[in-house]
Amino acid sequence: MSFLRLRSFHSFPNLSFLRYFHSHSQPHSFHNVGDAVSFFNRLLQMQPTPSIIEFNKILTSLVKIKKHYSTAISLSRQMEFTGIKPSLVTMSILINCYCHLGQITSAFSVLANILKRGYHPNTITLNTLMKGLCLSGKVRRALRFHDDLVAQGFRLDQVSYGTLINGLCKIGETRAALELLRRIQGRGIKPDVVMYNTIIDSLCKDKLVSDACNLYSEMIVKGISPDVVTYNALIYGFCIVGQLKQAIGLLDEMVLKNIDPDVYTYNILVDALGKEGKVREAKNMLAVMIKQGVKPDVVTYSSLMDGYCLVNEVNKAQDVFNAMAQRGVTPNVQSYNILINGLCKIKMVDEALNLLAEMDYKKVVPDTVTYNSLIDGLCKTERVSHAWELLDEMHVKGQPANIITYNSLLDALCKSHHVDKAIALIKKIKDQGVQPDFCTYNMLMDGLCKAGRLRNAQEIFQVLVTKGYHIDVLTYTVMINGLCKEGLFDEALALLSKMENEGCIPNAITFETIIYSLFEKGENDKAEKLLREMIARGLLEKI
């Protein structure tokens, strides 16, 4: 409602205004927050002052429809300042606002005010506080609040316990959530499908699929009908533990029970099949999805593209990418990232760069993952100067480079024997707050060894050992290779023994490195001894 129209209200008698207000103050009637505030201020100016119910209507509309929590709080303060006493409804609205803003202390202050005024808070208000605590990560405090309420005789409902169960699952306390589910049954609260779904979902994400299935069976026995959310959680659980047959079996079960799979159901299966390299089956799942009247979204197509890229069928991933737009689905940054990474992996970097230009044209903002794929692709095709240009572009566009970005550049520097520049880069990124990882040090040590600077590599290795890092098989193999290149076979064999004593199991490449070097130096007896050891360990077929 325009300001000019509101001005005309001053000529209305109060009764006329209230009639107008009642006919236009439904939540959907406010076109913007300004209209709501103007109505509120007009009410404050009226004599006699309208009922608190009229003010609550505007506050409710701001919260429920517009999500203007701060505005609602400000208006309620203005209302109290003019001497209008808030009702229980007003204060419940305030609690909701404070909880959504994460201001839990203020929310509890309002609760104290409710009790001070002799009001009896209802279950909705108490549930809002518990939800606010859980959303703020204060689940333990929410549980203590629950215990206090029960001790004071407040009766809570399914929403209360559903909130607590969800909060516990969110912080990884699935077992505690399950115990709470068991306890409430003795308090006359009937568990519902939402509670079961929450715990089943959490168990599946923890890969405890067998426990989730037992809980699913318990639901059935108790007459609680599973819904699409239940099945989606179980299907996801079976997929992440690699039991795709069981996951697809659940899809069939849904159809038999007349539970319609949704886009999320199919997306889980398309993604899982693609990651297993079963792209034909993933494509068939997409066809089934369309046949069932479920419209694929950007996640569906992106998952199928990812599957094709994983089996090096990037041309088919491009076909899927092109088909998306034709079917009215707009590719997002993840879609572009999948295809750019796939193209870079097969060294079609120019095509990947064309996609970056297309992103700019279509206003799709590239992220760190986009640039990392391109920088890595450019480095691996020896176009390092262009990679440095992209790093500068990242900084200009506000995309933070991470250790993956720098590792690609470090690898290129080390392979081109610019190890001093690599060392300088590591120092620079440390100053920027980016911490090197094992991959960083492995590349640097390998570069130093290949540049004939074994002593420098050994110094870095010793620093890692001294600082208590868990040295992995790749790090040991790099150092063993460096020792072998210098003809220091006894030291290499001693390091091989050391790694085993430290619980780090050598792989085929570790043995292969020493064996080839021994044969090259004519140390045939030692080489054949290690070769026999490889055979005994069942590693020979990996060469």
Secondary structure, DSSP 8 states (H G I E B T S, - for coil): --HHHHHGGGGS-HHHHHHHHHHH-SGGG-SSHHHHHHHHHHHHH-SS---HHHHHHHHHHIIIII--HHHHHHHHHHHHHTT----HHHHHHHHHHHHHTT-HHHHHHHHHHHHHTT----HHHHHHHHHHHHHTT-HHHHHHHHHHHHHTT----HHHHHHHHHHHHHTT-HHHHHHHHHHHHTTT----HHHHHHHHHHHHHTT-HHHHHHHHHHHHHTT----HHHHHHHHHHHHHTT-HHHHHHHHHHHHHTT----HHHHHHHHHHHHHTT-HHHHHHHHHHHHHTT----HHHHHHHHHHHHHTT-HHHHHHHHHHHHHTT----HHHHHHHHHHHHHTT-HHHHHHHHHHHHHTT----HHHHHHHHHHHHHTT-HHHHHHHHHHHHHTT----HHHHHHHHHHHHHTT-HHHHHHHHHHHHHTT----HHHHHHHHHHHHHTT-HHHHHHHHHHHHHTT----HHHHHHHHHHHHHTT-HHHHHHHHHHHHHTT----HHHHHHHHHHHHHTT-HHHHHHHHHHHHHTT-GGG-
